[in-house]
Amino acid sequence: MNTEMKKDQPAEPENTPQNPASPILETTADAISLARDLMRTARHGAIATLEPETGYPQVTRTNCTLTVSGEPVFLMSDLAAHTKAIKEDPRTSLMLGEPGKGDPLAHPRITLYGTTKLIKPEGESKNKDVNLRQRYINHHPKAELYNSLPDFFIYQMTVERALLNAGFGKAYQLTGDDLLLDAEKAEQVELIEQGVIDHMNEDHQDAIHHYAVTHCHKNPGNWLISGCDPEGIDMMAGDETARLKFTKLCTNSTELREELVAFAKKDRV
């Protein structure tokens, strides 16, 4: 099967006299922010691949996390049908977003389009494999049970574009650049992320609880930080997730500490 990607991507539909009914709205900062929030808070989604034998699309539910810069990461078994499909044709799409109460179509969701490839656990990509496995386990602690099994490997999706449906009549076409953080800034945070997570979870659980309950309006629980990036921190308590967004981009430990301390002091009763 030909796995070569077409170079010409679909043009974004425009609202013109010739195309007055286009459902695609002009991209806004709020749309990009919502898209990034949907991606950061998602712990699972529906991944679509192409069945090698027939070329038909096949969809399955999968757990996922993101790189610090914002690209989806999966821990996949070689025995899974979607893994075999990716090895034959890396083109994939991934839908993220929880339906919530009421009409599921009234809730925001995003579909990512791109290619997914293996991060080899040896050679030049060995360190990347180790770091992404740790980041995945931080978001999915139970994955520690099968992380060491010989048929499980890290795969990373390169996002080329996305379709955001923010609710009825709110559709946006987004680019990969809209969704991803600057690679250099992300790399700087990646170097210190695990240290920040370990320190906060061990010594500052009261502050984390304050972030989740007061600033993110979540129910009380055993909240822990599961991820850190230049735009904010990810938190979880059991199956619940929360996202605390910083007031500015942070790229070093000093800036991160200033933001975390400020939020810890803000709105204390």
C-alpha positions, 0 to 999 in steps of 0.5 A: 500500500502506498503510504506516501502523504499527499503534499497538498493539504486541503485548503481552509474553506472560506465564507465567500459569496460562492461558498456562503454556507461554509461552517468553518469559522476564522481561527481565533486565540480562544479557539486555539486555547480551547483546542490545546486545553482539550489535548492537554486534559485528555487521557484517552481518545479514539484513534483511527488507522487504515486496515492493511488488508482492506484499506478500510478505516478502523477506530479503537479507543486508546490511552494517550498523553502529550509531549511537552510541546503538545504532540500525542504519545501512545504506549502500544502493543505490537499485538494490537490491530492499530499498531500493525496498521500504523506500521503499514501506513502511519497516517492516523487521526485522533479524536479527543474530548469528553462528551459530558452530560446531555447531548454529546454533540453539544460538547467540544471535541477535536480531531487531529490528523497526522502520522504516527511512528515508533520511537525506537528504544535504542540508538539515538532515540533511546533517551527520548523513549525513556523520557516519553515512557516516564511522561506517559506513566506520570499520566497513566500510573497503571501503565507501569504494569505493562511498560516493561513487557517486551511487546510494548513500545512508544509511538508519537504522532506528528500533528499536521492539522486539526478540526475543532468542533467547539459546539453547534456552529463552532467549527475551526480548521487549525494547523499543527503550528496552532497547536504546538508550543515552541520546540526550544521552549518546550525542550527547556521545560522538559529538562526540569519537568520530572524534578518539578513534579517530584518536588511538588507531589512530595512536598506541596500537596496542599498547594496542588489541592488549592490549584485544583479546587480553588483555581480549576473548580474541581472537587476535593481529592488526592490531587497530584501533578502529572505534567508540566509545560511552558503554558501550565501544569496538568493534574489528576486525582483518580480518573479526574483531570485538571489544567492550571494555566500560567499567566505567562510562558515559563521556560526555566525553574525560576519562572515556574516557581514564581507562577506556582508560588503566586497561584498557591497564595492567590485566593487563600481563605 
